[in-house]
Amino acid sequence: MLFAIRNIVEEWSLEHGVLTVFPFHNGEWVLLFPGSLSASRRELGEHLISGIKRCSKLSCSVGISRCTQGIDQLSTVYPLAAKALYQRFYSGLAGVFIDEETTLGGNKEVKYPKELESLLIESIRTLNRNRMSSLFDEMALYIEAQAIPKEIAERLLVEMVVVLYRHFEHLNLNSDWSFHGLLSKLHHLGTLSEMMSALKEEFGERLDQGSKPVNREDARSAIEKTKRYIESNYHKDLSIEEVSDLPILVSVIFVLYLNK
């Protein structure tokens, strides 16, 4: 796939006067244009996106920096293009993002939304999935309103996920749930909306499991079976192996045995 993209980008670059093109990170390509362009930067970016889409069926986004002079300035303009590209984190769509038009918050200090965390914890305690979902929406609005860069937003979400996960542990609602799998999933998602959707789905499923009513008939049947077993075998020395084969709770056995 990378080889195919390289051919498409290099061919497109030759047709549009690009000075040089090279892969930089995994899935990221850098193109250097001359200062004088016959077309607008946005027009060029949209043309490149449509060309890649047409030839490979893949979607991509383009971040464009402001112009500079001198090869020694290249190290200063690349971060500007990357910063512009981070806007895709909020838009959730492929597109062209230009440095002068971005409004990212840069390195400003971001306050952790402690009140939102408390409200989310309460929604978990009350098993209120709808409330939890609306609070995650508020979290997304909080991040977007401050134009927080992706890496800081991800760190903020991870911090909150850790707290919420611990409360699920206290409620015994996280069986067969990989915490590290959830963090890995968040890290590999490209947009804020995808991250919030993943959190809603993951936490929502656990709340649904906790909201399911206990089957009282099954519980009563297990208790009766336990009583009959104890009445027939209380005078014996029961081994752990024998007890573990029974579809009953050990704690129930102890309570009934002491009561007898």
N, C-alpha and C positions, 0 to 999 in steps of 0.2 A: 504493500500500500504506500509506504513512504517513497519507494522508488518511483511509483506512478505519479505521486504528487510532485516529486522533484522534477520529473519530465514536464509536467503541465506548467509548473511555475516558471521553469527556465525558458520554455517556449514562449510563454506569455511575456516574460521579461524582455526577450529579444525583440518582440513586436512593439513594445512600448518604451523602449529607450532606457531600460533599467541599467544602472552602472554595474551592479553586481548583485548576486543572490546567493545565500548560503543558509543551511540549517543551523539553528542556534541551540534550542532545547528540543526535547522530544515533542514532535508535533508543532513546532514553531519555526517559521522561516523569516529571515531578515532580508528586505529588499532596499537597496540604496538608489534613490532617484536623483537626477540632476536638479539643480535649483530652478531651472526654467522648464516648466511643464506646459505642453500644449492643451492638456485637459485639467480640470480641477482635481484635487486630491480625492475628494469624495467620489467623483465619477470614476476615477481609476480604481479605487477600492471596490466599488460596486461591480465594475467590469471584471475584476479579478475573482471576486466571489462567485459571480455567475458562471465564469469559465471553469472554475474548479467544480462547481455543482453540475455543470453540463457534462463534463468529461469523467467525473469520478462518482457522482451521486452523493458526495460528501458535503456537509455544511461547514463553513468556517467563518471567522470574523477577522477584521483587519483593524489594527491600531496604527494611527499615523501621527508622527511627531511634527513639531514645528520645524522650519528650515534653519540651517546653521551653516557656517562657513569654516572650512578647514577640517582636515581629516582628524585632527587632534580633538575635535568636538564631538566625534561620534559616540564616545562613552557617555556624554551628557544627554544626547538626544534619544538613545535607546530606552532609558528608563521612562522618558516622556511617552514614547510609543506604547510601552508596556503598561504605563499608567492609564493611557487612553483605552487600551484593550480591556482593562479591568472593569470598564463600564458594562461589559457584557454580563458581568456578575449580577447586575441589577435589571438589565433589560430582559434577560432570559432568551434573547433572540440573536441569531447571527446578524452581523451588520458591520458598518464602517464607523469607527469611533476616532475622532480627531482630538489631539491634545488640547488645543485652545478651547474646545467646547466642553471639556470634562470639568467636574466639580468635586472630585474626590477629596476626602478630608485630610489626606496626607498623614503626617505623623502626630496629629493632635491627640491629646489624651482622651480616651473613650471611657465614660463612666459605665460601670457594670449595672444593668437594670435589676437591682435587688428586689424592687417591688414586684416586678413581673415574675421573678423567680418564686417569690412567696405565693403569688396567686396560682402559679402553675403547680406548686407543691400541694396547695389546697385542692385543686382540681383532681389531682391524683388520689388524694385521701378520700375524696367524695366520689371517685370513679366517674367523674363527669367529663365524658369525651368531648361533647360539644363546647363546653367551657374551655377545655384545654386547647382545642383547635383554634378558637377565636383568640386565645392568648398567644399562640404561636404566630398568628397573623399580626398581632400587635408587636411582637418581637421583630418580625420582618420589617414593619413600618419604622420601628425604632432604629434599626440598623440602616435602612435606606435614607431616613431623614438626615442622618449624620454623614451620609456618603462615606461610610467606613470602607477602606480597602479590603479586598477579599481575604487576605491572610489574617487580618485583625478580626474581621467578622467571623471567620471560621474558628479562631481561637476563643472568641466570645461564646459561640454556640457550644463548643466542646466543653468549656467550663460549666455551662448551664446543664449540658447533658450529663456530666459526671454527677452533679447534685441530684438531678431528677432520677437518675439510675439508682442511686443509693436509696432513695425513698421507695422505689419499686422493690428493692431488696428487702426493706423493712416490712413491706406488705406481702412478701413472697409471691410477687407477680412477674418475676423475671426468669422463670425456669426455662431452660433450653434457649436462652437469649444471649448471643455473643456480643458483649460490650465492645470488644475490639473490632468486631465485624461492623458494628454500627459506626464507629469512628472512622474506619477505613472507607466505608461507603460515603460518609459525608465528605471526606477529603477528596474523593475522586469525582464528586459532582461539581459541575461547572458554574451553576447559577444559584442565587439566593432562593429563588422559588423552588428549585429542585431540592435544595437542602431542607427547606421548611416542609415540603410535601413528604420527604422521607421521614422526618421527625414525627409528623402527624400520623403517618401510617404505622411506624414502629411502636410509638407509645400508645396509639389508639388501639392497636391489636391487643396490647397487654391490659389496657383498661377494660376492653370487651371481655377478655378472659376472666378478669376479676369480678365482672358484673354478672356473670352467668350464675343463675340460682343453683344451689346445691340440690341434688336429687335426694330428697328425704327418704324416698322409698328404698333406694340403694343403701343409704346409711342405716336405716332401720334393719334391713336384711342382714347387713354385715354385723350389726350388734347382736342380733338374735343368733347368728351362726357362731359368733364368738362365745356367747353364753353357753350354748349347747356344747361347744368344744371343751370349755373350762369345766363344766359340770361333769363331763365324762373323763377328763384327764387331769383334774387339779391335784390328785394324789400322786401324780407321776413327776419325775424330774424332766422338764421340757428342755430340749436343746435349742440352741439358736437356729440350727438348720430346720428343725421342725416348725418353729414359729414363723420363720421367714417364708415358708411355703404357703402359709395361710394368707388369704386376701383380706387381712384385717390390719388395723393399726395396733402397734405394740402398746402404745399409751392406753388404748381402750382395754387391752388385756390386763394391764396393771390395775387400772381403776376398778374393773369388775372383780378381779381376784381379791383385792383388798376389801371391797365391799362384802364379799361373800364371807 
